[in-house]
Amino acid sequence: MRAPPTSLVPVTAPARAALIDRRLQQLADSGLDRAQILEQLLAARWPIEQLKARFPEMPADAFRYPEPPAAVTATARAQKSPSPVSPSAPTQTPTKTPAWTNPVSAAEGISFQYVPLIQCSFPHADPKDATTFKRKNGWLELTLGTTRPDAGLPYGVPARLLTIYCTSEAVRTNSPEIYLGDSVHDFLRRLDVPITRGARGSLSVYANQLLRLISSTLTIDENIRDGAGRSGLHIRQALFVEEAQLWWDEPERKVGNGSSLLLSSVLFHSILERSAPLATQAIKQLRKSPMDLDVYAWLVHRLFHLGKPSMVSWAQLSDQFGHNYTLARKFRQFFLGSLKRVTAVYPEAKFKVTDAGLLLLPSRPHLANPKAPVKR
């Protein structure tokens, strides 16, 4: 793997404070005392060694991460996101979603993905020298770009698992600051991703995909229509990351403790409005295939909102999921194989495969008994 860009790896910080120091100052400016600031940083799961260095006056037993509330479970929250529209449906105004209540972590059985990345996903395979990638799903179009053409675009399973991790952490902590190092490695271990070393090992692969993700830009175009029937276009543009500090542990070349990134403000607030819950166990079982992950996330999100049967044609499915299939019959073969694996972990999903496409039917929620979200 090539050496990381020096702009992403500040060894010293004369020009800008480290992310943890910036966050500490923000909390101090809000009027919290030192004990309250430490409590906040522990709740956000900053690395213990960094906190000890900044709070030397605190006793050793003060540096413990809080246990998640017993009442917080994978079924504790429900999503109220933009009502899914079939690719052939008329345009409509995108609905903003309240942030989730009672955030939960992947360790508790639930993870989250950013809804536009469910509706229009990243590339399945390496797009090589391409600097943009577009997917369209009816009323929504996603354009993935990069600020560093030499880095390349994120793709495949690693890109999906990393975005799930970042989205899950943003929802869990209600903060744009995402901690890496042992945190992301623990997440991958929970998914049974083999931790292997070497130039082609998983540590190098995920470090490379992380660099691609950090350099990514997202442009989301959505058709809108007001109550009077006037149509328009809503455009959201965002850097994926505003700032990153990466430390490389030798000799494995893995992302080390103290590494962190700051999601862009536009993306962070959009994630809080538009995140969808997924079962971590299901992600674990489907983690070998990008299409399996995409189909699973799409079915969970789509069926959650479905009030009546809805037909999605093979052409529409191919536009959304068939990244590299030139023959319709080939796409259909691979899609049905993926659908079979997805329903093995998501048996609540109800649908009928027809010659015209996939007839989606109202189904029991995959994550049952959610509470209503709090209005914001």
N, C-alpha and C positions, 0 to 999 in steps of 0.2 A: 504494500500500500504506500502511496506517495506520502511525503511528509505533510502534516496539516498546515494550512495557510497560516502564516505568522499573525495575520490580522485577527485570527480567532483564538490565539493562544497567548494572551499577554502574560509575560513572566513577572513583570512588575506593573503597577497601576498608577503612574504619576499623573496621567491625564484624566483618569476616571476611577472612581471608587469601585471596589469589587461589588458584585451584586449583593452580597450579604451585608456589607457596610452601608450600602445605599438603603436597603430595606431596614436595617437597624435605625438609621437616621430618620427615615420616614415614621417609624413607630415612635421614636423619641419626640419628634415634632408634633405628634398627635396627642402628647401629654401623658403617655404611659410611663410608669417607673421602670427601673431596671428589671425587677422580678416579673412584671407584666410583659415586658418586651421579650424576655427569655421564654416565657410561657407561649407567646405567639410564635416565636421562631421554632420552638420544639413542636408545636402543633402543625407547623408547615414542614416539619421533618428536615430542617437543615442538618448537615453532618455534625455529629456531636463534637468532633475534634475542633471544628471551626468555632463552635459556640463556647467551648471551654477556654479557647484562647482570647475570646472577647468578653468573657464574664469571669475573670479570675477570682472575683470576690465571692462567687457563689459556691456553696458546698457541693461535694461530688454527687450526692444523691439528688441534686436538683436537675441533673442532666439525664432525664429519662423521657422518652417519647410517651405521650398520653395514650392510653388504651382507647380504642374506638368505643363509643357508647353501645351498651348491650342492645338497645332498641334499633340500632342501625343495621339493617340487613339488606340483602339484595332485592327485597321486595318493598323497601321503604319509600321509594319515590317513583313517580310516573312521569312520563314525558308528555309535554304539551307543545309539540313542534309544528312546523308548517304542515298542514294536511297534505299527504302525498297526492300527487296528481299524476294520472297516467300520461305517458308521453304524448298521447293523442288528445288529452283534455284541453279545454280552453285555458287561456292565460288567466292568472289571477294575482292579486296582491300577496306577496310573501308575508306570512304571519310571523310576528316575533314571538319568541317563546320565553316564558319566565325562567329564571335560573332554577336549578334543582334545589330541593330542600334536603337536609340530612345527607350530605355527600358520603359516599362509601368508596372503598378502595378495592382493587383487584384481589387483594388478600381475602376480602369478605365475599368474593364470589361474583362481583359485578365490575365490568369495565365500561368505558364510554368511547364512542367515536363521533367525530364531527359530522353532522348530517350531510352537508354538501359533498363530503368525501365518501359517503354511502351512495348518494345519488349519481355522482360522477367520480369514479375512482382513479387512482394513480395507474400508471402503466403496469401491465403484468410482467413484461420482460424488459430487459435493458434497451432503452431507446437510442443507445449509442451517442452520436454527436448531436442529436436533436436538442434544441434549447427551449422548445415549447411543446406542449402536449394538450390537446383539447378533447373533451368529451361533452356530449350534449344529451340531456335527458328531458325531452319535452320543453318545459318552460324554463329550465335551468341549463346553463352552459358553464363549464369550468375550464379555465385555461391555467395550466401549470407552467411556470417559467423558472428561470434561474438568474441570479445576479452574478454567477460565476460559471460561464460556459465551459471552463476547463473541468469543473467539478462534475457536471452531468445532472440529470434529473433523478429523483428517487423513484424506485420501482420495486415490484415484487413483494414477497412476504415481509422482509425487514422493514420496508417503508410503511406498510400497514400496521405492523406491530408497534413501531416507534410512534406513529401518529395516535394510535390507541393509547399508548402509554402517556403521551403528552396531554391528550384530551382528558384522560382519566385523572391525572394529577391536577390539572387546572380545575376540574370540577370538584375534586376532593378537597383541595386546599383553598379554593376560591382565590387563587393567586396566579399571576402570569409567570412566576418564577418556577422553573422545572429543574429538579435536581437529578443528576445523572450518577455516574460512578456505581456504587453498590446498589443504589435505588433501581436503576434500569436493569442491572444484572439480576437483582432479585426478582424483578418482574419477568424477565426472560426465563429464569429458572422455574418460576411458578407455571410457565407455559411449557415446561420440559424442552426448551430450546437447548440443544447440546452446546456447551461452552467449550469450544475448541480453539487451539492456538495455531500460529503459523500464518503465512501470507494469504492462504485461502480459508483459514479458520473462521468461525462465527464471530470472534472478537473483532477481527479485521473487517469482515463484511459489514457488521453493524456499525463500526466506527466510520466506515466509508459512507454508508447510507445516512448516518447522522449528519455528516458534512454536507451531503447533497440536500438533506431536508433543511438544514440551517440556511442554506443559500437559496431556498425556494421562494417563489412568489405565487400568490393565488389571486386570480381574477374571477369573480363569480357574477355572471350576468343573469338576471331573472326578469322575465316578462311580468308586468304588473297591470292591473286594471282597477280603477276606482269605482265607487258606487254608481256613478253616472255612466259607466261604460267606457270612459276614456282610457286608452291603453298607453303604456309607457315601458320604460326599462329601468330597473334598479341595478346599479353596479357597485360591487364591493371589491376593493383592491387591498391586498395586504401582503406585507412581508410575513413569512412564517415566523421568523425570529428577528428581534431587534438587536439583540446582543447575546454573545455566547462567550463563556470562558471554559476552555477545555484543557485538562491535564492528562497527559499520557503516561500510564504506568508501564514501566519497562520490566522484564523484556517482552511482556505479552502484547504491548501496544494497545492495551484496552483503555477505555475512557475511565479515568481514575477518580477517586474521591475528591471533592471540592469542585468538580465540573458542574456547570449549570448553564441554563439558557433562559432567556427572557422572551416569551411570546410577544409578538407585536400587539399593541393595544386593540387594534381593529379585530384581529383574529381572536384574542382572548375573550373579548366581550361577545363576539359572535358565538364562540364555543359555549359560553354560559347560557346563551339564548337557544342554541340549536345543537344539543348533544343528545345522542341516543344510547340507551342502556343495552349492553350485550352481556351474555353469560361468559365469564372468564373460562369456565370449564369447556364450553363449546369452542371458544377461540383456541384453546389448548388442543382440542381434538382435530381442528380444521387448519392448523397453522402451517401445514406443508404445501398448501395451494393458495395462491392469491385469488383465484376465482372462487374457491370454496368460501374464503373469508368474505369476499364481496357479496356473494349470493346470500350467505347467512345474514349479514348485516342488513341487506336490502329487505329480505323477507321479514325479519324481526320488526324493522322500522315500518315497512309498508302495511303489514297485517295488523300492527297495533292500532292503526288509524282506520282500518277498513270497516265500513258500515254495511256495504252491500257487495255482491260479486263484481269483480272487475277483470276485464280481459286485457292482457298484455301480449301483443303479437310477437311472432318470432323475429320480425324485422326490428321492432322496438328493443327486444331483449338483446339482439345482436349489436345494435347501436350502443347499448349501455355496457354490455359485458364482453362482446366479441372483439377484443383488441387486435388480435392477430389472425383471425380466421377469414380467409378469402372465400371459402365455400360454405354456404348456408348449412348444408348437411353436416359438415365437420363441426361447426359451432354448436348445432343442435345436439350432436353426439356428446361433446364435452360438457355442455351445459346440463344435460340430463344426468350425466355421471356425477357432476358436482351437486346437483339437486338431490340425488340419492344420498350422498354423504351428509349433506346439510340436514335432511329430514331425520337422519339417524340420531342427531343431537338436538333436533328441534321438532319433536313428534307432534307438537300442538299445531304446526302449520297445516292448513287445509288448502288444497288447490286441485285442479284437474288439468292434465296435459292433453291438449287437443291438437288437431292438425293446424288450427289457426294460431295457437300460441298457448299461453299459460293463463288459465282462469283462476284467479285468486278468490278465495272464499273467506268470509268472516271467521276468525279463529280465536281460541282462547289465548290470552296474553302469554308470552313466553316467560316473562317475569311477572308473577301473579301478585294480586292484591296491592297495587301501588297506591300511595297516598296522593292526594291532589297537590299540585305544586302551589307554592306561594306566589301571589301576584306581586309584580314589581313595577 
